């Protein structure tokens, strides 16, 4: 009962974050969510979880670990951007000059059959196929204008005909598959989108911060100085991610089996066998995760020795990237810097 009461404030904060926080940088988002909106909710006497964090309700450790394994940095800003890309009701348009999010999207969706195009390509036929077969579709290197051709898709302008969702794209009527996802990215560092564009798409500010880059450079520095340590850390991240996903899968299987079970549970031999297997597997993974945590803690102690180097590297990059204001000849990309 208490949890249900607290859900009102929690859900209100999360809904506001998904609706309005995307275009802003990390500092502004933090102040807006955890200072202004939090105070407003408390002033209205709405129940709220103590020490509330957006990540608790909008994602899970399993999902964040999976994102990390797919190349998304683990700092708070990147996790928030991952949430905005995957949870927003409007299709995301990521302002991503350092191309981190676009690389993560490509890695994340490659198994699902991702199609990558620009507005300069002949994309219509591929987009139609993606809509019909429920495949992910990515437009990259966007300018400040969007092609009006995709307006029906951005607005999800489908109609129900004989129980099927039908969308009109150009002159063609297509069956809408709910598994279809559309994502857009731009390399422009400070694009000026019109209110119409911002109303159709969910703008996500993925411009990297000094602290975010420092945490990523730490991986690069440790990989150069102690490649054995960095290799072990990456293996641990992958292993812990897989273990957490297995545990989540076991929990889902058990709940499904219990919900479908009829009569006395004690008479259901198949369910008892599933419970025993799940318990054994869960114990085994629990031991594995505990060992991985201890090893990870030891690795982090060694990595802390290189934090100052990573911080200076991050400051140096931002100093260099500021030179573009003097002359366009001084433009540096993060990938070439790394």
N, C-alpha and C positions, 0 to 999 in steps of 0.2 A: 504493500500500500504506500509506504513512504517513498519507494523508488518511483512509483507512478506519479506521485505528486511532484517530485523533483524533475521528472521528465518534461514538465511544462516549460520551465525556465531553460532547461538544457536544450530542448528542441527549438525554442524560440531563438536562442543565441546561434545555434548551428544553422538554422534557416536564414537568419540575417547575414551570417558570414558567407554562405553560399550565394546569396542574392547580391550582396553589395561590396564585399571585401576584395574581390578579384583584381580590380585595376590598381590597387594601392601597394606600396612597398611594405616590407616586413614590419618596420617600426610603426608605421601608421596603422596597419592591421592590428598589431598588438595593443596599441593605445585605444583604438576604436572598440575592440572586442572585450578586452580584459579590464578596461578602465571605464569608458563611457557607457557602453551597453550593459555591462555587468552592474554598474551602479544604478542604472535606470531600472533594471529588473528587480534589484533589491528594494529600490524606492517604491515600486509598485506592489511590494509584498508577495512576489511570486517565488515559489520554491525553486531552489537551485542546488545542485551538488556542490559540496565544499571542495575547493581546489579544482574546479571544473577546467578541463582541457578539451579543446575541440577534437583532438585526435581520438579521445576515449570513445566518443559516440559516433564519429563519422568514419572511422577506420578501425583496424585492429593490429596488434603486434605481428600477427601472421601476414597480413597484407603488406605492412610496411617493410617487413623482412623480405617479402617477395619482390617489392619494388626495388629495394636495395640490391638484391641479386640481379635485377634487370638493368642496373646502372643509375638509378636515381639516388643522388646524395642524401645522406640521412639527417641533415640539419633541418630545423623546424620549418624554415621557409619552403624548402623543397617538398617536405611532407605535406604542407598546406597546399602547395601547387598541385601535388598529386591528387589530393582530395578534390580540389576545384575542377581538375580535368575529368575525374571519374564520376563525380557525384552531382555536378550541376545539371539542372533540367534543360538548359540551353546548351548548344554545342560550343565547346571551348575554342577561343582564339587566343593563342599564347604569344605574348610579346617576349621573344626568346633570342636576344642578340648573341648570347654565348652558345646557343644550340644544344644546351644540356637536356631540355625537356623533349626536343624533337628526337634526339638520340635515344632517350628512354622510351618514348612512344614507339619508335621503330622496333626496339628490342622487345618491348612488352607485347606488341601486337603481331609480331612476325609469324608466330604459329597460327594465328587466326586468319592469315591470308591478307595482311595489310596491303592496300594499294596506295602508292605515293605519287602525287601529281602536283603541278603548278597550274595557275590559270592560263599560262602560255601554251600548255599542252592541249592535245585533243583528249579531253578527260570525260566527256559526257557519257560515252558508251560504258566506260569502266565504272563511272558513278552509278549508272542505271543497274549494272550487274551487282554492285555492292549493296544497293538498296534492296534488290530482289532476293539476294541470297544471304543477307544479314552479315556482311563482311565489314571490317573497319576500313575507313577511307581517310587519308590525310592530304590536305593541301598545305604545301610548305612555301616559304619565301614570298609571302603575301605583301602587297603594298597597302596603302591606306584605303583603297577602294576594293570592294568585293564585287564579283561578277553577279549581276542581277539574275543570271540563269539559275543560281542555286538558292534564290530566295524562298521558293516553296519548301526546300529541304531544311533551310535554317529555321523557318517558321513552323515546320512539321505540318504543312498544310494538306493533310490527307483527309479523305472522307470515307465513311463506312458504306460499302455497297455489298449487299448480300452477306453481311458479317465479315467482310474482308476490308482491310485498310488500303485505299487506293490513292496514290499521289500522281499529280500531273507534272511532268518535267518536260518543258518545251512542248512538243506535239504528242508526246507519248504518255500513256497512262500505265503506271507501274504498281505492282502489288508491294505494299510497304511491309518489310520484315522488321519486327521489333528488336532484333539482335543487331541491326545496323547501327554503327556509330560513325560520326563525322568529327574530325579534329582539324584545326587550322593553326599554323604557326607563322610568325613573322620575325625576320632578323633585324627589323628596324628597332633602334634603341629607345626612341621616344615618338611613336606614331601618334598622329592626331586623328582619331576615328570620329566620325559624325555620330550624333545621338541615335540615328537610324541603325547604324552598324552595332552600336553598343546595346541597342534594344533587341537586336536579332541574335547576337552571339554573346557568350559569357567571356569577357576580356579577362585574361589571367596574366598578371605582371610577374614574369619569371626572371627579371633582371637580377643578376647575382649580387650579393652583398659582400662586404669585406670579411665578415666572420664566416659566411657560407663558403667563400672561396678558400679561406684559411683552412677550414676543416677538410676540404678536398685536396688542397696542396699538401696537407699532412700525409695523405696516402701516397702522393707522388714522391715526396721527400723520403719517406720511410722505404718506399719501393726502390729508390736509388741507393740509399745508404745501407738498408737491411732487406734485400730482396727476399731472403728466406722468411723473415718475419711477416712481410706484406703478403707473401704467397700463403702462409699459414692462416693469416687473418681472413683472406678472401675465401679460403676453403671452409673456415669456421662459419663465416656469414652464410655461405651457400648451405652448409650442413644444418645450421640452426633454422634457416628458413624452411628447408625441406622437412625437418622434424616437426616444426610447428604446424606446417600444412597437413602432415600425416595425423597429428593429434586432432586438429580441427575436423578432418575427414572422418576420423573414428567417432568423434562426438556426434557429428551429423548422422552417421550411419546408425549409431545406437538410438538416437532420438527417433529416427525414421522407423527402425525395427520395433521400438516400444509403442509408437503410435499405431503401427499397422497390426500389432499383436492382438489376438482375440482370445478370450478365455483366460485361464490362469497362466501366469508367466512361468510358473514352476513346471508346467506340463509342456512348455515349448522348448524342446531339446535344441532346435536350431538357434533360438535366441540365446539360450544359456551358453552354447558354444561360441556364439558371436561375442557375448559378454566376456567370456574367459579369454578369448583371443585378444580382445580390445584391452583388457586389463594387463595381460602379459606384454603386449606391444607398448602400451602406455608407460609401464614401469621401465621397460628397456629404454625408451626414448627419454624418459625423465632423467635416468642416470646419464645418458649421453648429453643431454642439455646442461646438466649440472657440471659435468666435466668441461664442456665447451665454455660455460660461463667462467669457470675458474681460469681456464687457459686464456680466455679473452681479457680477463682482468689483468693477468700478467703481461700480456701483449700491450695493453693500454698504458701500463706503467712505463714500459720502454718507449712507446710512441710519444708520451708526454715530453720526453727529452728534446724532441724535434719541433715542438709547438711554436717556439719563438721564430724558428727558421721559416715555418709555413706562414706565420703572421706577417713577417717582413716581405715574403714573396707576394702575399696578397696585396699589401700596401703598394709594392712596386708595380704590380699589374695595373692597379687603379690610377697610379700616377702616370703610367705610360698611356693608358686608355684616354686620359684627360688631354693628352697632347693633340688629339684630333681637333680640338677647339682652335688650335693655332693653325694647323694645316691638315688637309685630308690625307696628305702623304704619310702622316704619322699614325695612321689607323692600324691597330693591332687586334688580332682575334685571339680569343682565349685558347683555342686549339693549338695555334702556332706558338703561343707563350708557353704552354705546357710541354 
